């Protein structure tokens, strides 16, 4: 799986993706993450990529020209791959596990990160297949959203995690919240680990975990039921 991130802050993408599970996935060759600086495609001598919006209003707007020129260059780098281009935007549909699974079916995902007051709408219409939001709140830019998508999708790619159960049995992915988990010590501040988990009876442990997952979901996220 290849991710290409079009951004004004490529170092944010590179620093995060060089670590933890995503970093190991890249090192092992299962993932590629490339960050592309939109400023490199500005025709302004000062590398400006923004301008005042027509009709007035607060703030500045990213111009369609460097965004689309950046996209054309990025798209040409690996044109044969099955690709989906996503703009991270509060106007988009809410990103969830189902969408992560869908994006994992592509060979390549291009992520466009806005900044300032957003991007000239013509650029979005020209190059993007869809808009996605990571929540009903406003962020300074799209980089955090792009990293969330990379992390959620990247861990679904074969080989990135040691076993598919690492993601199929987790909260949300299974359809329920994950059951509570415990490690040593057996007693901590007067609270004991449930006896069934110490029994060694795997059938009873699985039953307990399923019931506990249902209880957690009903208590914390009944909407999932």
Residue, then its C-alpha position, 0 to 999 in steps of 0.5 A: x500500500x502506498x500513501x501520498x500526502x500533499x501538504x504544506x508540512x511534510x515533516x509532520x507526516x514524515x516524523x510520525x510515520x517513521x515510528x511505531x507500527x507504521x514505521x515498522x510496516x514501512x521498514x518491512x516493505x509493506x507500506x510506503x508513505x511519501x509526503x509532498x510539499x505543495x509549496x514546491x509547486x508554487x509559481x510565486x518567487x516567495x513560494x506562496x500558495x495562498x490568496x484572498x478569497x473572491x467575495x471577501x471574508x476572513x483569512x486566506x485560501x489555498x490556490x488551485x494552481x499549486x495544489x493541482x500541479x502538485x497532484x499531477x506530479x504525484x499522480x504521475x509517479x505511480x500511475x498504474x496503481x488503483x488509486x483513491x484521492x481523499x481531501x481531509x475536510x470537516x465537510x466530508x463524511x465521517x471516517x470510520x472503520x468501514x471506510x478504513x477497510x474500503x480504502x485498504x482495498x486500494x493499492x494507493x491512497x492520495x491524501x490532500x491536506x488543506x490549511x488556512x481557510x481551505x482550498x479553492x473549490x475548483x481544485x477539490x472538484x478537479x482531483x478528489x474522489x471524496x472528502x473525509x472528516x475525522x470528527x465534527x470539530x475544526x483543526x488547523x490543517x488536514x495533517x492530523x486527519x491524514x495521519x489518522x487515515x494512514x494509521x487506521x488503513x495501514x494497520x489493515x494491510x497484510x503483514x503490517x501486524x503480526x496476525x489479523x486478529x490484532x485488528x479484527x478483534x479490537x474495539x469497533x472492528x469487531x462490532x463491539x467494544x473490546x473486553x477489559x484486559x488485565x496484567x500483573x499484579x493479580x491484585x492492584x489497589x484492592x482490585x482483583x483480576x477476574x477469576x475466570x482469566x486465571x482459570x486456564x479454561x479457554x472456553x470459559x474465558x472466551x465466553x467471559x470476554x464476549x459477555x464483557x464486550x457486550x456489557x462494555x458496549x452497552x454501557x459506553x457506546x450503546x449506539x453500536x448495538 
